[in-house]
Amino acid sequence: RMVREATYEEKKKYLSSYFMLRKKELNYDIELKVLDEMTHISGQSITGMPKAHDNRDLSDTMVSIEEKKEKYMKLRLDADKAAIRIMENINKMHDEDSKRILLRRHILFWPWKKLCEAETYSRGGMDKRYKKAVEEFSHRIVVKE
């Protein structure tokens, strides 16, 4: 098994993986809220024990919502695990400034403007400082033979 250091782009992709998982989770959360609103009929929520003659449709809807909730919880867990893994790797770095920049950008999802202001860099200066932080970040990739 061969291992190599990741390229700059591979490191950025890895660091952004938590953000991508969070986006997927948030989209699922929106779907769940819409489905939940759909289950309220005439101001009454479906209790799981439908009394109308169209019981099957109501039961199917509840099953669908429960399945979506389970998937949402899995997505949330996957995102949390990714965040922990990324933070652990960032915290192995020696440069505290690089750690802080990467944590704010990739774990807290700070926009560039806020990051520049907090770190007192111009946008061009922050681009250079961020690139340096990513280059200092160590991420190993297993090479498939």
C-alpha positions as CSV (number, residue, x, y, z in Angstrom):
1,R,0.0,0.0,0.0
2,M,1.5,3.3,-1.1
3,V,0.7,6.6,0.6
4,R,1.4,10.1,-0.8
5,E,0.8,13.6,0.3
6,A,-2.3,15.1,-1.2
7,T,-2.1,17.9,-3.7
8,Y,-3.3,21.4,-2.9
9,E,-6.6,20.8,-4.7
10,E,-7.1,17.4,-2.9
11,K,-6.5,19.1,0.4
12,K,-9.1,21.8,-0.3
13,K,-11.6,19.1,-1.4
14,Y,-11.0,17.2,1.9
15,L,-11.3,20.4,4.0
16,S,-14.5,21.2,2.2
17,S,-16.1,17.8,2.6
18,Y,-17.8,18.8,5.9
19,F,-19.4,21.8,4.2
20,M,-20.7,19.5,1.4
21,L,-22.2,17.1,3.9
22,R,-23.8,19.9,5.9
23,K,-25.4,21.3,2.7
24,K,-26.8,17.9,1.9
25,E,-28.1,17.6,5.5
26,L,-29.7,21.1,5.4
27,N,-31.5,20.3,2.2
28,Y,-32.9,17.2,3.8
29,D,-34.0,19.2,6.8
30,I,-35.9,21.5,4.4
31,E,-37.6,18.4,2.8
32,L,-38.6,17.1,6.3
33,K,-40.2,20.4,7.2
34,V,-42.2,20.5,4.0
35,L,-43.3,16.9,4.5
36,D,-44.2,17.6,8.1
37,E,-46.4,20.6,7.0
38,M,-48.1,18.3,4.5
39,T,-49.1,15.9,7.3
40,H,-51.3,18.6,8.9
41,I,-54.8,18.3,7.5
42,S,-57.4,20.9,8.5
43,G,-55.2,22.0,11.4
44,Q,-54.9,18.4,12.7
45,S,-51.7,16.4,12.5
46,I,-51.7,12.8,11.5
47,T,-51.3,10.7,14.6
48,G,-50.3,7.5,12.8
49,M,-53.8,6.1,13.4
50,P,-55.8,7.6,10.5
51,K,-59.6,7.5,10.8
52,A,-60.5,8.7,7.3
53,H,-61.5,6.3,4.5
54,D,-58.3,7.1,2.7
55,N,-56.1,5.5,5.5
56,R,-53.5,4.0,3.2
57,D,-52.4,7.4,1.7
58,L,-52.0,8.8,5.2
59,S,-50.0,5.8,6.5
60,D,-47.7,5.8,3.4
61,T,-47.0,9.5,4.0
62,M,-46.1,8.8,7.7
63,V,-43.8,5.9,6.7
64,S,-42.1,8.2,4.1
65,I,-41.5,10.9,6.7
66,E,-40.0,8.4,9.1
67,E,-37.7,7.1,6.5
68,K,-36.6,10.6,5.6
69,K,-36.0,11.4,9.3
70,E,-33.8,8.3,9.6
71,K,-31.8,9.3,6.5
72,Y,-31.5,12.9,7.9
73,M,-30.1,11.5,11.1
74,K,-27.5,9.4,9.2
75,L,-26.5,12.5,7.1
76,R,-26.2,14.5,10.3
77,L,-24.0,11.8,11.9
78,D,-21.8,11.6,8.7
79,A,-21.3,15.4,8.8
80,D,-20.5,15.4,12.5
81,K,-17.9,12.6,12.0
82,A,-16.3,14.5,9.1
83,A,-16.1,17.7,11.2
84,I,-14.4,15.8,14.0
85,R,-11.9,14.1,11.6
86,I,-11.1,17.4,9.9
87,M,-10.7,19.3,13.2
88,E,-8.4,16.5,14.5
89,N,-6.2,16.8,11.4
90,I,-6.1,20.6,11.5
91,N,-5.1,20.5,15.2
92,K,-2.0,18.5,14.3
93,M,-0.6,21.6,12.6
94,H,2.1,23.6,14.3
95,D,1.1,27.1,13.1
96,E,-1.8,28.4,15.3
97,D,-2.6,31.1,12.7
98,S,-3.0,28.4,10.0
99,K,-5.2,26.3,12.3
100,R,-7.5,29.2,13.1
101,I,-7.9,30.2,9.4
102,L,-8.7,26.7,8.4
103,L,-11.1,26.1,11.3
104,R,-12.9,29.4,10.7
105,R,-13.2,28.7,6.9
106,H,-14.0,25.0,6.9
107,I,-15.6,24.2,10.2
108,L,-17.4,27.5,11.0
109,F,-18.0,28.3,7.3
110,W,-16.9,31.9,7.7
111,P,-17.3,33.9,4.5
112,W,-14.1,35.4,3.0
113,K,-15.0,39.0,4.1
114,K,-15.5,38.0,7.7
115,L,-12.3,36.0,7.7
116,C,-10.3,38.8,6.2
117,E,-11.6,41.3,8.8
118,A,-10.9,39.0,11.7
119,E,-7.4,38.2,10.5
120,T,-6.8,41.8,9.4
121,Y,-5.8,40.8,5.8
122,S,-6.9,42.3,2.5
123,R,-8.6,39.8,0.3
124,G,-5.4,39.3,-1.7
125,G,-3.4,38.9,1.5
126,M,-5.9,36.4,2.8
127,D,-5.7,34.4,-0.4
128,K,-2.0,34.1,0.0
129,R,-2.2,33.3,3.8
130,Y,-5.0,30.7,3.1
131,K,-3.0,29.0,0.4
132,K,0.0,28.8,2.8
133,A,-2.3,27.3,5.5
134,V,-3.6,24.7,3.1
135,E,-0.1,23.8,1.9
136,E,1.0,23.4,5.5
137,F,-1.9,21.1,6.2
138,S,-0.9,17.5,5.9
139,H,-3.3,15.1,4.3
140,R,-2.2,11.6,3.1
141,I,-3.8,9.7,0.3
142,V,-3.7,6.0,-0.2
143,V,-2.7,5.2,-3.8
144,K,-4.6,2.4,-5.3
145,E,-2.2,0.0,-7.1
